Amino acid sequence: MWPVSGSRPSSGLGSQCGSPLLISEAVLPWDAAAGRCLRPEPLAGRLLRAGRALGRPPSVTFVGDSRARELFVRAVHASGRPQAALPPRRPEPDTCLEPSSSPEYQCQHGMCSQRVAGSVLTSRLEWRPQMNEYMAAVLDGVAADCGSRRREDCPDTVVVNSGLWYSFRVEVYSGNRRERLVALFRAGLLRLLPSLQRLARSTHTVWKLEEAMFSEFVKDKYYPENAKTEINGLIIVQQAVLYDVTANIPELTVWSSLLPETTRHMFRVCARSRPLSWAECPDAIHMGRSLQDSFLERILGGLCDRALGVLR
């Protein structure tokens, strides 16, 4: 996390102002609105104030694949003094990377759902890399928690992601591979649509768009043959499909995930260094620590602003 006593380093795009989860979130220094934007207080302080307003520590739930898991890990670091940790749940059969993988193997490699309660934040991960009945059941379960009278288990923000597996990990056995992957992604979204709508109407729900992959500069250790151009092209098409399919859910926030910042990081940091063992460019799929902390600050900053009445 950024130091409590200091402010977050500038991203180079100016101050953040207005809605923190829109593509136009950055305010350039020469923009007329820049003078009206205040430098945000450190995240730790905002979480404490949000907790006092809510009468309990704020809570965030991540639903998705390993990119969601990385955000969950950073959220755990921001959670303060650990209060409780539930043991990982056994994953459903659909989450196996390999048919021979045991549940113990999957949990060892982070492919399990878990929850950590800290003194200033409660974080929960639901490992659901594919948009199927298992992910729909999770979304329905969270919506039911939020619809209950007491709402004790209702997260203040739910962050959902999916798309990476539909870029190269889902098997396609016939037809044009790219067309089939896009069709499978769309079919998965349509399957989730009723559950996603119920959830977005129950609590603040964010769909995090996929960032580009770094395959041009950092090879994927499991899939070294992956071509950046093909996968990133699929990710761009997925974004268009997502906007189209979810257009009738105005309560859903579709978030750009700092796409400009990620692209700049790819070319200015990963392309100019030897990143194979560097925390800022760990592999072709996952963003470095600085970007992960920036992602988390945007998500939790919006959560705190809603708790404090700054945003609706």
VENTALIN-V467961 format. One record per residue. OMEGA is omega in radians with two decimals (NA if undefined). BURIAL is b if it has 16 or more other ideal C-beta (glycine too) atoms within 10 Angstrom, else e. Layout:
OMEGA_BURIAL / OMEGA_BURIAL
This chain:
3.05_b / -3.11_b / -3.12_e / -3.05_e / -3.08_e / 3.12_e / -3.13_e / 3.10_b / -3.12_e / 3.10_e / -3.10_b / 3.14_e / 3.12_e / -3.10_b / 3.09_b / -3.06_b / 3.09_b / -3.10_e / -3.01_e / -3.06_b / 3.06_b / -3.11_e / -3.10_e / -3.05_e / -3.07_b / 3.08_b / -3.10_b / -3.06_e / -3.09_e / 3.10_e / -3.12_e / -3.10_e / -3.03_e / -3.12_e / -3.12_e / -3.08_e / 3.13_e / 3.07_e / -3.07_e / 3.08_b / -3.14_e / -3.05_b / -3.12_b / 3.12_b / 3.12_e / 3.10_b / 3.12_b / 3.14_b / 3.10_e / 3.10_b / 3.10_b / 3.13_e / -3.11_e / -3.06_b / 3.14_e / 3.07_e / 3.05_b / -3.14_b / 3.12_b / 3.12_b / 3.08_b / 3.13_b / 3.12_b / -3.01_b / -3.03_b / 3.06_b / 3.03_b / 3.13_b / 3.12_b / 3.08_b / 3.08_b / 3.14_b / 3.11_b / 3.11_b / 3.10_b / 3.11_b / -3.13_e / -2.97_b / -3.10_b / -3.10_b / -3.12_e / 3.10_e / -3.12_e / 3.06_e / 3.11_e / 3.10_e / 3.12_e / 3.09_b / 3.08_e / -3.11_e / 3.07_b / -3.06_b / -3.04_e / -3.06_e / -3.11_b / 2.98_e / 3.10_e / -3.13_e / -3.09_e / -3.09_e / 3.10_e / 3.06_e / 3.13_b / 3.11_e / -3.12_e / -3.14_b / 3.12_b / -3.11_e / 3.01_e / -3.11_e / -3.14_b / 3.04_b / -3.13_b / -3.09_b / 3.11_b / 3.10_b / 3.11_b / -3.08_b / -3.13_e / -3.10_b / 3.00_b / -3.07_b / -3.12_b / 3.07_b / 2.98_b / -3.10_b / 3.13_b / -3.05_b / -3.10_b / -3.14_b / -3.09_b / -3.09_b / 3.14_e / 3.08_b / 3.11_b / 3.13_b / 3.10_e / -3.13_b / 3.11_b / 3.14_b / 3.11_e / 3.11_b / 3.10_b / 3.07_e / -3.12_b / 3.13_b / 3.14_e / -3.06_e / -3.05_e / 3.09_e / -3.10_e / -3.09_e / -3.11_b / 3.10_b / 3.11_b / 3.09_b / 3.03_b / 3.12_b / -3.11_b / 2.99_b / 3.03_b / -3.14_b / -3.09_b / 3.14_b / 3.12_b / 3.05_b / -3.14_b / -3.04_b / 3.09_e / -3.11_b / 3.05_e / -3.00_e / -3.12_e / 3.09_e / 3.12_e / -3.02_e / -3.09_e / 3.13_e / -3.14_e / 3.13_b / 3.10_b / 3.12_b / 3.11_e / 3.10_b / 3.14_b / 3.13_b / 3.10_e / 3.11_b / 3.12_b / 3.10_e / -3.11_e / -2.92_b / -3.14_b / 3.14_e / -3.14_b / 3.13_b / 3.11_b / -3.12_b / -3.10_b / 3.10_b / -3.10_e / -3.13_b / -3.11_b / -3.06_b / -3.10_b / 2.96_b / -3.10_b / 3.10_b / -3.14_b / 3.01_b / 3.08_b / 3.03_b / -3.09_b / -2.98_b / -3.13_b / -3.05_b / -3.12_b / -3.11_b / 3.05_e / -3.07_b / 3.13_e / -3.11_e / -3.07_e / -3.11_e / -3.10_e / 3.11_b / -3.11_e / -3.03_b / -3.10_e / -3.07_b / 3.13_b / 3.04_b / 3.09_e / 3.14_b / 3.11_b / 3.11_e / 3.11_b / 3.14_b / 3.11_b / 3.12_e / -3.12_b / 3.11_b / -3.12_e / -3.03_e / -3.07_b / -3.07_b / -3.11_e / 3.05_e / -3.08_b / -3.14_e / -3.11_e / 3.04_b / 3.04_b / -2.97_b / -3.10_b / 3.09_b / 3.12_b / -3.08_b / 3.10_e / 3.14_e / 3.14_b / 3.13_b / 3.13_e / 3.11_e / -3.13_b / -3.04_b / -3.07_e / -3.11_e / -3.04_b / -3.11_b / -3.05_e / -3.07_e / 3.03_e / -2.89_e / -2.97_b / -3.14_e / -3.06_e / -3.06_e / -3.12_e / 3.11_e / -2.98_b / 3.10_b / -3.04_b / -3.00_b / -2.96_b / -3.12_b / 3.12_b / -3.02_b / -3.12_b / 3.12_b / 3.12_b / 3.12_b / 3.07_b / 3.07_b / -3.05_b / -3.14_b / 3.09_b / -3.09_b / -3.09_b / 3.05_b / 3.08_b / 3.09_b / -3.12_b / -3.13_b / 3.10_b / 3.12_b / -3.08_b / 3.10_e / 3.12_e / 3.09_e / 3.06_b / NA_e
